[in-house]
Amino acid sequence: MFIHKYNNITSLENILSAWEHFIRGKRNKKDVIIFQSKLSDNITELYYLLQTKTYSHSEYSAFNISDPKPRNIHKAIVRDRLLHHLIYKELYPYFDKRFIFDSYSCRENKGTRRALNRFKYFAGKVSKNNTRTCYILKCDIKKFFANINHNILYTILKRHIEDEEIQWLIRQIVSSFHTTDIGVGLPLGNLTSQLLVNVYMHEFDMFVKQKLLVKHYIRYADDFVILSENKEYLQNILEEIKKFLKNNLKLDLHPNKVFIKTITAGIDFLGWVHFPNHRVLRTTTKRRMLKRINKNSKPETIASYMGLPSHGNTFKIKKYIRKSCNFVSFMLR
């Protein structure tokens, strides 16, 4: 059970500590500069609202991105984002210790690279170093963030958080956003959303590990894979998976993104197509990366992409990036 109390979490000292975390890398943002210009007043006001339980989350500003598919991002004002950091800072250590090892999204010392390496390890283990057929069940949850059910989330959180005032505070954030249906959906862009979807999907992780007794399972946000030498076994548990997601979490699998294939046929997972002895960048990932480099050839942009090809067999694309980098360096002389 989460032992911290509301007054400890919302103390003035804790808000200031959260501000120091929040401001890193954001000092030149216009809205942050404006907030900081009256930092003492703004911090004091937030503290007062929290202490008197009169805090109310403000509306979001929305904008669209294509990364790679169109996504609707909702951005909160600085005061609310500061509160998100405060809650995340307190709740993350408690929940992270309870998450399964093979959940890799938005967690410290996890991430895409480790998920890719774990996939490679599992594939080698199941296939007995490529001497047996390895089948992979690959699934994707349909409109993941948009379909998180608030009441189910509250029920899960209550099992962990006894303090009713902390429950109230989390409800202020969760209920500040909904999609087409009231009481459904979390905003892409919120730091708290990243943690809460992992809390939500931990229910599914435990079902897979403890009820279905699956050994080789990896989840990254709404993407997950299960590896087995038995195709029929994967077909059978797929039906159990669909039932649990629908009945317990009100989620559905994307009908066009569920398949069972062998590793030799190539498995599209986390931006890469995986084969027994190598992996290559997904074509759409490659095109998106090259398009951005051509559009913005600044050294820092190119440098940010140099790490991605190192995860697989990408000799040609690395050669292209280095060529672009050398050209930029020449132009800056």
N, C-alpha and C positions, 0 to 999 in steps of 0.2 A: 504493500500500500504506500502511496506517495505521502510522505510524512510532513512536508513543509506546509505552513499555514499561510493564509491570505495576507496577513499583515507583514509577514517576513518577506514575501515575494514582492509586495507593492510598496516596500519601504523606500524612502527618498534615496538612501544609499544604493539600493538595488537598481532603481531607475537610472541613476547617474552611471552606474557600472554598465548597464545595458546600452546607454548612450555611447559610451566609449567603444563598445563592440559594433554598434550600429553605424557609426560615422566612418569607420575604416573604409577607405576607397571611395567615399562619397562627399568629401569635403568641398569639391568643386561643383556639386549639383546645385542648381538654382534654388530648389525648394528647401534643401538642407541648409544652404547659406542663410535664407530668410528665417528659418526656424532657429538657427544658431544665433542670429543677431539679437534675439530676445530669449536666449536659452534659459536663463533663470526663471523668467515669467512663465515660459512654456512648460518647463519641468514642474514648477510649483503648481501650475494649473492641472496638469495631468495627475500629479500626486493627490491633489484635493478631490478631483473627480473620482479617483479610485477609492479614496478613504471614505467618501460620503456615498459611494455606490450610485453616483449619478452619471458615470461615464456612459457614453453612447458612441458607437463606432460611426464615423463619417462615411459618406458615399465614396464610391470608387470612381476613378477616371479609367476609361477603357480604350484600348488600342489593339490593333491587329498586327501579328507578325506571321511570317511564313518560314518555319524552321523545323522540318522541311514543309510540313503541311500547314494550312492556315490555322492560327490559334488566336483566341481572344484573351488578351491579358488584362487583368484588372489591377490597378495600382492604387494603394491607399495613401492618404496624406501622411506626412512625416510623423506626426504625433501617434497615429495608429500603427505605423510601421515600427516605431520605437517600442510600443507595447507588444507587438508581435515578437520582437527580439527578446523582450523581457520574459515573456511566457515560454518561448522556445528555449532560452538559456536555462530555465528552471526545469522544464519537463523533459527535454531531450535526454539528459544522462539517465534519468529513471527508466524511460521507455527503451532506450537503445540497448540496455543490458538485457532486456526481455525479448528483443527481436531475435529471430533465428539467424544463424550464421550466414545463410545464403540469400539474404535480402540485401540488395546492393545500392539501392537508390537513396540519395540524400542522406548518407551516413558517413561519419568520419572513418577514415581508413578503409573505405569500400570503393564505390564508384565503378565506372564502366570498365576500366582496365582490369581490375580484379575480377569482375564478373566474366569478362572474356577469357581470362586465364583459368577460371574455375570451370567454365564450359569446356575448354580444351582438356582439362584434367579429367572431368567426368566422361567425356567422349572416349578418351583413351582407356579409362577404367572399364566402361561398359563394353567396349569393343575388344577388350583384351589386347590392347596395342594393335588395333586394326586387323585382328584375326577373326573377328566375328561381326555380324551385322549389328549396327547400333541404330535404333529408331529414336526419333525425337518428336515428342508432342509439343508443338509451338502454339501458344495462345496469346491473344491480345484482348483486353477488356474494352468494350465499346463505350466511348465518351466517359472515360474514367472519372475525372474530376467533376464533370457536370452531373454525375449520377450518385455521388456520395450522399447517403440518406442521413439527415441531421439527427433524427431520433435514435437511429441505430448507433450512430457515433456517440451520442450522449450516454446511451446505455453502456457502451463499452467503457467509456471514460469513468463512469460512476463506479465500476468495479475496481478501479485503480485509485481514484481521487475521492477521498471521503469528505474533505472540506467543501461545504456547500457554497461558500463565497468564491472559491476558485472555480467551481462548476459554473457559477453565475458569470464570472469573468470570461470563461471560455465560450459560453453561450453568446455573449455580446459580440464576439468575433465571428463565430460560426454563423449565427443568424443574420449577420450583416450582409450576407450575400446569398442569392439563390438563382437558379436558372429559370426555366419556364414554370417549374412547379415550386411553390413555397415549401421550404423545408428540405430542399434537395440541391446539392451542388456546393463545391468549394472553389474559390477563385484561384486561377493560375496566377502565380506571381507572389502570393503571400508566403512568407517564411513559415508561418504556422501551418499552412496547408500541406507543405512538404512533410512535416512531422505527422499531422493528423491522418493523412492518407496511409502512411505506414502503420499507424496504430489501427486503422480500419482494416487494412489488408493483413495484419498480423493474425486476425481471426482465420483468414483463409490459409495462411502459412501453417498455422497449427493444425488445421483440418488435414492439410496435405501430409504433414509430417507425422501426426499422432493418430489420425483416423485411417487415412489411406496407407500410411507407413511407407511413403515414397522416400527412397534414398537419394536419388539424383535429381534434385529440383533446384532451380535458380529463378529468382524473381527480381526484376528491375522495374519498379513502379507498376505499370499495368501490363508489362510484358513478362511472360514466364515460360519456362521450358521444363519438360520432364524427359529424362533419357532412360531407355530400357532396351534390353535385347529382345523383348517380347512385344510385338505389335498389337496383338489381341488384348494384352494387359492395358496398354495405353488407350485403346478404343473403349474398354470397359470403364476405366476411371474417368474418362472424358465426360461420360454421362453423369457420374457422381459429382464431378467438378461443376458442371452446369447447374445441377440441382442446388448445390450448396450456395453458389454465388447468387442464384435467383432467390432462393428462400431465405437465406440468412443475411445477405448484404444488398439485395435488390440490384444486383449487377448482372449484365449479360456479356457473353463473349462476342467479339466482332465476328459475324458470320463469314466474312471474307479473309479473315486472318487467323484461322484455325486450321492446322494441318498436321499430319503425321508423315514424316519423310525419313529416309536414311541419311546418315551423315555424308555418305558418298554422293548423294544427289545435291548436296549443298543446302545448308540451313541459314536462312536470313535471320540474324539475331543481333540487336544493338548496333545496327549500322554496318555490320560485316556479314559476308557470306562464308560460312564455315565448311571446310572439307576435312578429311581425315588427317592430312599432314600440313595444312596451311589454311589461311583465311585471306580473303580479298575484300576490299572496300565495296560496299553496295554501290551500284551504278549511280543511284540518285544522290548518295552521300558524296561521291566523287565529283559529280557535276556541280553540286551545290558549293563544295569547297573551291573548285576551280573558278566558278563564277564570282565568288566573293574575292578571291585573290586578284582576278582580272579587274574587278570593280574598285578594289581598295588594295593597292600594292605597297602600303606602308610597311616598313620593316617589322613593326610590332605585330601587324596583322599576319604577315607571312610566318613570323616566329611562332605565333599562337597555333598555327596549323601544322608546324613541323613535327609535333609530338604525336599527332593522330596516325600518320602512316607507319610509325614505328611499331604499331601493334600487329602488323601483318605483312603480307607479301605485296609491296607497293613500290617496286623499284622505279617504274616509269613515272609515277606521280611524284615521288620524292625528287627525282631528277628534274621534273618540271618546276617544282617549288624552289629548288636550289637555283635553277636558272633565273627564275623571277627575282629571287633574293639578290643574286649577283648583279642583275640588271639595275635594281633599285639602288644598291650600294654604289654602282658606277655613276648613276645619275646624281647622287648626293655628294660626290667628291667635289 
